[in-house]
């Protein structure tokens, strides 16, 4: 009985919070005396903005504890707003609205808030934290955000509550400049029916990892690495060791016009019915990467069409895997007559593989 009463109180409080919709700016919430970072004021501002929009202005905001959004609040950050971790934590920002969905009004098919978002600004793990976790989302938008120096992830879209679909992600930029973060992932996705467009990962070990879920679409996404130097002389650049540009585990994924640029493995596919359409691979000689596999294929049907792969290392294999793959209209550059170039276009003169591009040393 006691637990039932507590649950009723929580449900009533949640319903009241959702009903009291309001918008705020972070400038309305100064630091309290004795506070040495901005996480408490940011948390107060989020908590005061249920189902509303919180505006975060230009400036550096030091975060020593995860800021948690659980009340359907959306965040609109100035392009020069910078949330930077200053202490160890799991995530700088965590959004999980699943607990409140049952308190929303019924709209025929189910209860929804269709237009929540986080836009703008920089979320900086600073080598101390992952940047952002998103759980409990229905048609949620992330746009124009930089995810900097994520300790484990730049962005983790986990759907751990079983509610995660229709993420619309546009112009997300993932970048690491700090050493010591090898093994991290820029964009980790468990949800389904998500659309990821014009996103770029620089020097995360894994660029885009579609772990579970299905029917996700990646369009014009670009992964590259190399600027962070090797830990020791003679070793590969830190973030290129065991690097994977696109790691596909969710079924029925479509990658269109995506670019794997300087990774140990370009595309790792362990899922059914994956399509790589107009996708490319290139490796910049400046970073000295060798023993490259462009497509590593564990299982599932795979279609590779209308793409282009460039060989810029002595040892570069186009494909390794189970063989359940169909190739169509592929262009190759830098591969020799003894290299396997499946699905190469026949130009009529037998020249299916063209000379290598000449790069600046």
Buried (B, 14 or more C-beta within 10 A) or exposed (E): EEEEEEEEEEBEEBBEBBEEEEBBBBEEBEEEEEEEBBBBBBBBBBBBBBBBBBBBEEBEBBBBBBBBBBBBBBBBBBEEBBBBBBBEBEBBBBBBBBBBBEBBEEEEEEBBBEEBBBBBBBBBBBBBBBBBBBBBBBBBBBBBBBBBBBBBBBBBBBBEBEBBBBBBBBBBBBBBEBBEBBBBBBBBBBBBBBBBBBBBBBBBBBBBBBBBBBBBBBBBBBBBBBBBEBEEEEEBBBBBBEBBBBBBBBBBBBBBBBBBBBBBBBBBBBBBBBBBBBBBBBBBBBBBBEEBBBBBBEEBBBBBBBBBBBBBBEEBBBBEBEEEBEBEEBBBBBBEEEEEBBBBBEEEEEEBBBEBEEEEE
